[in-house]
Amino acid sequence: MSTDKERLRREMKRLRAEAGERALRDGRICEALFALPRFAAARSVFLYNAFGSEAGTAGVAARLRAEGRRVLYPRVCGRDMFLVPDEGQGFAPGAFGIPEPLGAVTDELPQVCVLPLLAADKSFRRLGYGGGFYDRWLARSGGGVFKVGIGYDFQLLDEIPAEAHDVLLDAVVTDARVLLRG
């Protein structure tokens, strides 16, 4: 019995350390985002609600709201993604189990779109989860949105596969560096 307790204590200690490290990394990403001139000037930001192993966005959202900026989140309907303003209405699990905002969709075009990624490369290509939702939405948006992919530094690779319909990022922000496209 004592070995089980010891094993459980070690596992809990490891999980607390990982959570602390992840919070530190998310904080670095948040600071780097707010240091980007285009992000700092944006009055409205399309932000994903972090799920699973994605870089956390709760601190980014809280700071945006505290600064009086408009935050919009994605909602998936079929093969399309729509934007819903965050007006304190809450979230509910969507089609893929990802928390999506309740409330009415808008056709508002934000100034910045923060995208999740599984990986990105130094040519500003982004590998997502394979649904193409962000690429389709960005194609419909007309290209006026500043696109920032955020993730952890180990997710930044030299090269990732790309498809013709993939939309390039304007910036990649990790917990260790920022890359801006020409």
C-alpha positions in Angstrom: 0.0 0.0 0.0 2.8 2.5 0.9 4.4 1.9 -2.5 1.1 2.9 -4.2 0.9 6.0 -2.1 4.5 6.9 -2.9 3.9 6.3 -6.6 0.8 8.5 -6.5 2.7 11.3 -4.7 5.5 11.2 -7.3 2.9 11.3 -10.2 1.1 14.2 -8.6 4.4 16.1 -8.1 5.3 15.4 -11.8 1.9 16.7 -12.9 2.2 19.9 -10.8 5.6 20.6 -12.3 4.4 20.1 -15.8 1.4 22.4 -15.2 3.7 25.0 -13.7 6.0 24.8 -16.7 3.1 25.0 -19.1 1.7 28.1 -17.4 5.2 29.7 -17.6 5.4 28.9 -21.3 1.9 30.2 -21.9 2.8 33.4 -20.1 5.8 33.9 -22.4 3.7 33.4 -25.4 1.2 35.9 -24.1 3.9 38.5 -23.5 5.4 38.0 -27.0 1.9 38.4 -28.6 1.2 41.7 -26.8 4.7 42.9 -27.9 3.8 42.5 -31.6 2.9 46.0 -33.0 -0.1 44.6 -35.1 -1.4 42.7 -32.1 -0.9 45.6 -29.7 -2.9 47.9 -32.0 -5.7 45.5 -32.7 -9.1 46.4 -31.3 -10.6 43.0 -32.1 -8.9 39.6 -32.0 -10.2 36.2 -33.2 -8.8 33.8 -30.5 -9.2 30.1 -30.2 -10.3 28.5 -26.9 -7.3 26.2 -26.1 -8.1 22.5 -26.0 -5.9 19.5 -25.1 -2.2 20.2 -25.7 -2.6 23.5 -27.5 -0.9 26.6 -26.2 -3.1 28.2 -23.6 -5.1 31.3 -24.5 -6.9 32.1 -21.2 -4.3 34.7 -20.2 -4.4 36.3 -23.6 -8.2 36.5 -23.5 -8.3 37.9 -19.9 -5.8 40.7 -20.8 -7.6 41.6 -24.0 -10.9 41.9 -22.1 -9.2 43.9 -19.3 -7.9 46.3 -22.0 -11.4 46.7 -23.4 -10.7 44.9 -26.7 -13.2 42.7 -28.5 -12.5 38.9 -28.4 -14.2 36.6 -30.9 -14.1 32.8 -30.7 -14.8 30.1 -33.4 -17.9 28.0 -33.7 -18.0 25.1 -36.1 -21.2 24.3 -38.1 -20.8 21.5 -40.6 -17.6 22.2 -42.6 -17.6 25.9 -41.8 -16.4 28.0 -39.0 -18.1 31.2 -37.8 -17.1 33.9 -35.3 -19.0 34.6 -32.1 -18.2 37.7 -29.9 -17.3 36.9 -26.3 -19.8 38.9 -24.3 -19.6 36.8 -21.1 -22.2 34.4 -22.3 -20.3 31.2 -21.6 -19.2 28.1 -23.6 -20.6 24.7 -24.4 -18.9 21.7 -26.0 -19.1 21.9 -29.8 -19.0 19.3 -32.6 -15.5 18.1 -31.7 -15.8 18.5 -27.9 -14.0 21.8 -28.0 -15.7 24.5 -25.9 -17.5 27.0 -28.3 -19.2 30.3 -27.4 -22.9 30.5 -27.0 -24.6 33.4 -28.6 -25.1 34.8 -32.1 -22.5 34.6 -34.8 -21.2 37.8 -36.4 -19.8 38.7 -39.8 -17.4 41.1 -38.2 -13.8 40.9 -39.5 -11.3 41.0 -36.6 -7.9 42.7 -37.1 -5.9 39.7 -35.8 -6.5 35.9 -35.9 -4.6 33.8 -33.4 -4.4 30.2 -34.7 -3.7 27.0 -32.9 -1.1 24.6 -34.4 0.3 21.2 -34.1 3.4 22.4 -35.9 4.6 25.4 -37.9 7.7 26.0 -40.0 10.1 28.8 -40.7 8.3 29.4 -44.1 5.2 30.3 -42.1 3.2 27.2 -43.0 0.9 25.8 -40.3 -0.1 22.3 -39.6 -3.5 22.1 -37.8 -5.7 19.2 -36.9 -6.7 18.5 -40.5 -10.2 19.9 -40.8 -9.2 23.0 -42.8 -11.6 25.2 -40.8 -9.2 28.0 -40.3 -7.9 27.9 -43.9 -11.4 28.1 -45.3 -12.4 30.9 -42.9 -9.2 32.9 -43.7 -9.8 32.4 -47.5 -13.4 33.8 -47.1 -12.1 36.7 -44.9 -10.4 38.3 -47.9 -6.8 38.3 -46.5 -7.0 41.5 -44.4 -6.5 39.7 -41.1 -3.1 39.5 -39.5 -2.5 35.8 -38.8 -0.5 34.6 -35.8 0.1 31.0 -35.1 1.0 30.3 -31.5 2.6 27.2 -29.9 5.5 25.8 -28.0 9.0 26.1 -29.4 9.3 22.3 -30.0 6.4 22.7 -32.4 8.4 25.0 -34.7 10.1 22.8 -37.3 12.4 23.4 -40.3 9.8 22.3 -42.8 6.3 20.8 -42.7 4.1 19.4 -45.6 1.9 22.0 -47.3 -1.1 21.9 -49.5 -2.2 24.4 -52.2 -5.1 25.7 -50.1 -3.0 26.3 -46.9 -2.9 29.9 -45.8 0.5 31.2 -44.7 0.9 32.8 -41.3 2.1 36.4 -40.9 3.8 35.5 -37.6 4.7 32.5 -35.4 5.0 33.1 -31.7 6.4 30.4 -29.4 7.5 30.5 -25.8 11.1 31.1 -27.0 10.9 33.2 -30.2 8.9 35.3 -32.6 9.1 35.0 -36.4 7.6 37.6 -38.6 7.0 37.1 -42.3 8.7 39.8 -44.6 
